[in-house]
């Protein structure tokens, strides 16, 4: 039987929900690559929609299940329920689900049950779906976010998470022209946003390297350096390379550093596609001894809690246990970056986290540890930056619910430091 997008989506769901693997680890795997590019993109979209709607799907299904079926069967029901409740063709969705279950050695006996349940969902599910609340973040994350930003803000973030994310591009030049050509919107910050992009590699400008995929929030930290032409800049945790490409496109002499040779393969691919140049180095940032540099961008390893609108699998796989170790690593990386920076140089510290301990608190503590260190709030006097994004210590705090009417943005923290 030929692989289909629904089969691919079910494999992805199984890997996330049974094996605890992140989708970002799976999309280049041999199993995923069995599908042609268009079906692969559809499989990923179906899996993302199901993960976003998991709480709703389970609540729709619950009245029809006398006892909980095995996870593999439950995932078939979840995927089909999300499709049905969002207007999918009942005949095709139900038939594919039943056929898939009946073909499995361990799931074949559940074919009749799946058929009966989904036929009820096809009739009644959409109305129930519409009445259910927006899915909540898990308690391990929702509670600290509510303490930091308030319950209303968290609810607004959850609404943006559930809606999903548009596709943002950073272009080499003339964002307005590319927005018009691609049928998108030129955002105030300079990114191009597409709401229904389809297959990314088929879009005009991909093969010619005129742009790269990068969330609008993730594109802002580098802009805080201003003109980088001819300057020696270290991208300290470079993979997958969006900030390296920004720096190289601005004419910087870029060193792209990352501890993972596997992840640096993406940096090499992106540099080749865009025709940009950087020195790519695989090394531990805490042991790296290059420089000194005119500027450093440190997008530090973090909980990635700001990226859930694009990665709904993240809170299902992680439980917050590693955050303490990440906070220690971030502090050590700030200290190392300052040692590699020329006097008067600029360090952009940023994380794609919604937790103040990984952002504002890190900068407050760095200011205590390092005499003469100061924050440059004016570095982010940039187009599109709203006053409410400014944080007390002089950085920027971005949240998913900002620009909600436009599709939101990743949660991000950034600050420009110098001494």
URMOUR-V410366 format. One record per residue. N is the residue number from 1. D_CENTER is the distance of its C-alpha to the mean C-alpha in Angstrom with 2 decimals. Layout:
BEGIN
N	D_CENTER
N	D_CENTER
END
This chain:
BEGIN
1	33.03
2	30.51
3	26.82
4	25.16
5	21.72
6	22.51
7	23.58
8	20.44
9	18.38
10	20.78
11	20.43
12	16.64
13	17.32
14	20.07
15	18.14
16	15.55
17	18.24
18	21.21
19	20.09
20	17.15
21	15.01
22	11.25
23	10.47
24	9.08
25	12.67
26	14.37
27	13.69
28	16.24
29	18.72
30	22.26
31	22.07
32	19.15
33	20.96
34	24.06
35	22.86
36	23.38
37	20.43
38	20.80
39	21.14
40	18.24
41	15.97
42	17.73
43	17.40
44	13.65
45	13.80
46	16.45
47	14.71
48	11.64
49	14.34
50	16.38
51	13.94
52	13.29
53	17.06
54	18.22
55	20.17
56	21.85
57	22.71
58	24.33
59	26.31
60	27.54
61	28.63
62	30.27
63	33.63
64	34.16
65	33.75
66	36.75
67	35.00
68	31.52
69	31.30
70	29.67
71	25.89
72	26.04
73	28.09
74	26.03
75	22.90
76	25.09
77	26.19
78	22.74
79	21.48
80	24.77
81	24.81
82	21.50
83	22.87
84	26.28
85	25.26
86	23.24
87	26.28
88	26.22
89	29.64
90	31.29
91	33.58
92	31.03
93	28.44
94	31.16
95	33.04
96	30.09
97	29.13
98	32.77
99	33.32
100	30.34
101	31.56
102	35.16
103	34.45
104	33.01
105	35.63
106	34.26
107	33.20
108	36.08
109	38.06
110	35.41
111	35.75
112	38.16
113	36.20
114	32.98
115	35.11
116	36.76
117	33.67
118	31.66
119	34.72
120	34.83
121	31.14
122	31.76
123	34.48
124	33.31
125	29.55
126	28.34
127	30.52
128	29.40
129	25.71
130	26.31
131	28.07
132	25.47
133	23.30
134	19.62
135	18.07
136	17.89
137	15.56
138	17.49
139	20.24
140	19.14
141	16.29
142	17.88
143	21.03
144	19.94
145	17.74
146	20.86
147	22.99
148	20.98
149	20.36
150	22.69
151	22.60
152	22.50
153	19.37
154	17.60
155	18.97
156	17.71
157	14.10
158	14.61
159	16.03
160	13.06
161	10.77
162	13.58
163	13.95
164	10.65
165	8.96
166	11.17
167	10.71
168	11.23
169	13.49
170	15.25
171	18.85
172	21.63
173	24.00
174	24.95
175	21.88
176	24.31
177	25.92
178	22.79
179	21.60
180	25.04
181	25.12
182	21.84
183	22.59
184	19.77
185	19.85
186	20.20
187	18.38
188	20.54
189	18.42
190	19.01
191	15.93
192	16.60
193	14.92
194	15.66
195	15.79
196	17.15
197	16.53
198	17.63
199	17.50
200	15.77
201	18.33
202	21.14
203	20.45
204	23.06
205	22.25
206	19.97
207	22.91
208	24.48
209	21.49
210	21.68
211	17.94
212	14.56
213	11.08
214	9.36
215	7.92
216	11.21
217	10.55
218	9.58
219	12.77
220	15.00
221	15.81
222	17.68
223	19.56
224	21.04
225	23.10
226	24.98
227	27.10
228	26.33
229	28.92
230	30.78
231	29.19
232	28.24
233	24.60
234	22.76
235	19.00
236	19.14
237	15.95
238	15.37
239	13.40
240	11.86
241	13.88
242	12.62
243	14.65
244	17.45
245	17.81
246	18.05
247	20.68
248	22.54
249	22.69
250	24.21
251	26.89
252	26.05
253	27.32
254	24.04
255	23.80
256	20.46
257	20.56
258	18.57
259	20.00
260	18.73
261	20.80
262	18.78
263	15.53
264	17.85
265	18.92
266	15.82
267	16.94
268	20.43
269	19.45
270	17.65
271	20.63
272	23.06
273	21.62
274	21.58
275	24.87
276	23.78
277	25.09
278	24.07
279	25.56
280	23.19
281	24.07
282	23.11
283	24.16
284	23.47
285	22.70
286	25.12
287	27.87
288	27.28
289	30.33
290	29.89
291	30.42
292	31.31
293	28.75
294	29.03
295	25.42
296	22.52
297	18.77
298	17.44
299	13.67
300	14.63
301	13.35
302	12.27
303	11.27
304	7.56
305	8.72
306	7.41
307	3.79
308	6.10
309	6.81
310	4.39
311	5.07
312	8.61
313	10.11
314	9.11
315	11.94
316	14.19
317	14.21
318	14.27
319	17.15
320	16.97
321	19.81
322	18.30
323	17.46
324	21.05
325	21.01
326	17.82
327	19.63
328	22.65
329	20.84
330	19.30
331	22.86
332	24.35
333	22.01
334	22.94
335	26.56
336	26.32
337	24.69
338	27.53
339	30.02
340	28.78
341	28.91
342	32.07
343	33.97
344	32.73
345	29.49
346	26.11
347	23.27
348	19.87
349	18.24
350	14.64
351	11.92
352	8.47
353	10.56
354	12.51
355	15.47
356	18.35
357	19.51
358	16.67
359	17.30
360	20.54
361	22.52
362	21.75
363	23.18
364	26.10
365	27.00
366	26.75
367	29.19
368	31.57
369	31.39
370	32.02
371	35.09
372	34.73
373	30.95
374	29.87
375	26.95
376	27.12
377	25.82
378	27.21
379	24.71
380	22.31
381	25.06
382	22.98
383	23.07
384	20.99
385	20.73
386	22.16
387	24.57
388	22.83
389	19.79
390	22.26
391	22.52
392	25.92
393	25.79
394	24.92
395	21.16
396	18.52
397	16.54
398	13.86
399	12.79
400	11.03
401	14.66
402	15.65
403	16.38
404	16.15
405	18.75
406	16.76
407	13.60
408	12.23
409	9.72
410	7.04
411	9.30
412	10.77
413	14.22
414	16.39
415	20.12
416	22.62
417	25.30
418	28.66
419	32.05
END
